[in-house]
Amino acid sequence: MQRELIQFLTKKTRHRKTFLMPQTREEKDEYDPTGCKDYFKTCNVLGIIPVSSFVKTLREGKAEVLLRHHGLGPKGAKAIAIALMTNTIVSHLDISDNGLEVAGGIAIATMLKDNNYIVHLDLSDNFLGSPAAFAVASMAKVNSTITHCYLSGNCFDDKAAEPIGEMIRGSYRITHLNLSRNELGEEGGVILGSALAESEVLQFLDLSWNHIRGKGATAIAEGLKSSQTLKVLNMSDNGFANEGAIALANALKINTTLEELDISNNRIGENGATAISKILSTNDGLKVLKLGKNTLRSEHIEPILNSVKGNLNSPLQCLSFERNTLSLVGEKLVKELKETHPNLEIMYAATEGHQIEKPIPPPLEKLKKYAVDNKLELKDLFQSFDKEYCGLLSEEDFRNALTHISAPLIEIEKQRLIKQFQKEKVQDEGQEKEKQEKEKDETEAQPVVFVDYNALLSNQ
């Protein structure tokens, strides 16, 4: 397998052909479990600069490799693949948002056919495309350790659904699979639904932010009927409307293992809400149900609340109607539910015609929660935009960083964060003199605002 990966890494580049440096007898005898030596040699061959944080992780024998937003590219991925081929320490590999593309994805997948120590794999936001999906699926058939596989934001379309479906069927280890923010459509939903029915280990499946409409959602619902392991299903932001909602509700009549279902923002209306309310009167499995951002009025939500109220065996702990409002009747039902189901948290926007009772989370709290939910490291993010390594970002760079991760903050919330952590940048005499000369002819020079991101990160 190592020979196979080395052959892949030494293919002709645009200008020349590169080969791994030959080893002396002494080097062959010195076994390096960290992979550092192979990494330096491969970087030299490929003409790239080694990533210091990766080298430090290997040398210190740490189990987690966190290399988000490092701009590795295909060559960087190939070098890391060679290093991890024989590494027996690393168990978590996160190289999300690095522009690995097809070649880099294939290199990592090839390495994982031989490496049986990595348990968590995150290849999100790398533009892998459908060709790399085949390589990842092929790897999953033989790899015996990976349990968590994150592949969101990789431009996977319906062509990629076929190998991914085979991966779901064939893998006996992957329990968590994230395919959010891809381009899976109707046919993709049909393929994945069939695979879900045959999976014997999958517990978590995230299909949010795809293009799975009614037909695809119905197929996934059919797969859910047969699943005996799935506990969490996220189908939010797909637009499958009432057709998909009704199919999923019917699936819950049979399925007894699903504990969390997110079908937010799917254009679900009255008919879908009615189907859901009927199943909630008897369901004794769901603990979390998210229905927010749908086209639901209070009169559509109230039957759902009544169904839960009448089901004393309901284990529901969270019922979300985010951005939906309730009438006074609905508000009364919520209060009654809190008495019969004291462990149930019900979230909604407001009571119609009244002020919002629940305070809106501060922007910093909102940002940090978003980062945790999406496995984002804010420190790494801000440092990647901090070209001077001074702990400060210009307002423009700070805004660009928030845009880069699609932070769910409106303009006024961004302004509040900037104002809260605004700090003047200390400059030496040379910089100050240069600045004064530059602004000498400007009648109204606009001051540059800087954000102290270290203070932001340490704020509780």
Salt bridges, closest charged atoms under 4 A:
GLU27 OE2 - LYS41 NZ 3.72
GLU30 OE1 - LYS37 NZ 2.55
GLU60 OE1 - LYS62 NZ 3.14
ASP94 OD2 - ARG68 NE 2.32
ASP97 OD2 - HIS69 ND1 2.69
ASP97 OD2 - HIS404 NE2 2.65
ASP122 OD2 - LYS375 NZ 2.53
ASP125 OD1 - ARG181 NH1 2.67
GLU166 OE2 - ARG169 NH1 3.16
GLU187 OE2 - LYS215 NZ 3.10
GLU198 OE2 - ARG169 NE 3.21
GLU222 OE2 - LYS225 NZ 3.00
GLU270 OE1 - HIS300 NE2 3.98
GLU299 OE2 - ARG297 NE 2.72
GLU336 OE1 - LYS309 NZ 2.60
ASP373 OD2 - LYS369 NZ 2.82
GLU377 OE1 - ARG68 NH1 3.55
GLU388 OE1 - LYS425 NZ 2.50
GLU395 OE2 - ARG399 NE 3.14
GLU411 OE2 - ARG399 NH2 2.83
GLU413 OE1 - LYS366 NZ 3.35
ASP452 OD2 - LYS423 NZ 3.70
